[in-house]
Amino acid sequence: MNAIGRCDAAARERHRALDFIGLRAHATTVGLIQLCEELLNSGVLSPEGLERIKGAIRTELTVSSNARISNHAAFDDTLRRRIDAIFPAAPGEPPLEHVGTLEDFEDAMDPYHGA
């Protein structure tokens, strides 16, 4: 088996192991948030680095939701506030605000909202 085949096999095995123990997106997200908080508090991650991480997450969520969104500005603003609300603001500081309601987020994705 060549190196690529071993990598693919390792990736498949890791996927099966994660699935078997029940790690899903929520568990991964909680781990990422905790990791960011630990790295911020230890000085390894700068607030600017955290902003780049949150920006990458926001970009991916926007791309994956693009077909369902009509009011991109409202969606991006809501998404930005919600991501800011779950990640630490700076070393030793809690998130800036509450996440908000599901209805607020649904309104931002509604193709007829604000049209």
C-alpha positions in Angstrom: 0.0 0.0 0.0 1.4 3.4 -0.9 1.5 6.5 1.3 -1.7 8.0 -0.1 -3.6 4.7 0.5 -2.3 4.6 4.1 -3.5 8.2 4.7 -6.9 7.4 3.3 -7.1 4.3 5.4 -6.1 6.2 8.5 -8.6 8.9 7.8 -11.4 6.3 7.3 -10.4 4.6 10.5 -10.3 7.9 12.4 -13.8 8.7 11.1 -15.1 5.3 12.2 -13.6 5.7 15.6 -15.0 9.2 16.1 -18.4 8.0 14.9 -18.2 5.0 17.2 -17.5 7.1 20.3 -20.2 9.6 19.4 -18.1 12.7 18.6 -20.2 14.9 16.3 -20.1 18.6 15.3 -21.3 19.8 18.8 -18.6 18.0 20.6 -16.0 19.2 18.1 -17.3 22.8 18.4 -17.2 22.8 22.2 -13.6 21.4 22.0 -12.6 24.1 19.5 -14.1 26.9 21.7 -12.3 25.5 24.8 -9.0 25.1 22.9 -9.3 28.7 21.7 -9.9 29.9 25.3 -7.0 27.9 26.6 -4.7 29.2 23.8 -5.8 32.8 24.4 -5.3 32.5 28.1 -1.8 31.0 27.7 -0.8 33.7 25.2 -0.2 31.3 22.4 -3.2 32.6 20.4 -3.6 36.3 19.8 -7.0 38.0 19.7 -6.3 38.7 16.0 -5.6 35.0 15.4 -9.0 34.2 17.1 -10.7 36.6 14.7 -9.1 34.8 11.8 -10.4 31.5 13.1 -13.9 32.9 13.6 -13.7 34.5 10.1 -12.9 31.1 8.6 -15.8 29.5 10.3 -18.2 32.3 9.2 -17.0 32.0 5.6 -17.6 28.2 5.6 -21.1 28.6 7.1 -21.9 31.4 4.6 -20.7 29.3 1.7 -22.6 26.2 2.8 -25.8 28.2 3.4 -25.5 30.5 0.3 -28.4 29.1 -1.7 -30.8 29.5 1.2 -29.9 33.2 2.0 -31.5 36.2 0.3 -30.5 38.9 2.8 -26.8 38.3 2.9 -26.0 41.4 5.0 -28.5 40.5 7.8 -27.3 36.9 7.7 -23.6 37.8 8.0 -24.3 40.3 10.8 -26.4 37.7 12.7 -23.8 35.0 12.2 -20.9 37.3 13.2 -22.7 38.2 16.5 -23.6 34.6 17.2 -20.0 33.4 16.6 -18.7 36.2 18.8 -21.2 35.2 21.5 -19.8 31.7 21.8 -16.1 32.3 21.6 -14.1 34.1 24.3 -13.6 37.8 23.6 -10.0 38.1 24.8 -7.7 36.3 27.3 -9.6 35.8 30.5 -12.7 37.5 29.3 -16.1 35.9 28.7 -18.0 36.1 25.4 -19.4 39.6 24.5 -23.1 38.9 24.4 -25.8 36.2 24.5 -26.4 34.0 21.4 -29.9 35.2 20.9 -33.0 33.3 19.8 -33.5 30.8 17.1 -36.2 33.0 15.6 -33.6 35.9 15.1 -31.4 33.5 13.2 -34.2 32.1 11.1 -35.3 35.6 10.2 -31.8 36.3 8.9 -32.1 33.3 6.7 -35.7 33.9 5.5 -35.7 34.7 1.8 -38.6 37.1 2.3 -37.3 38.9 5.4 -36.2 42.4 4.4 -37.0 41.9 0.8 
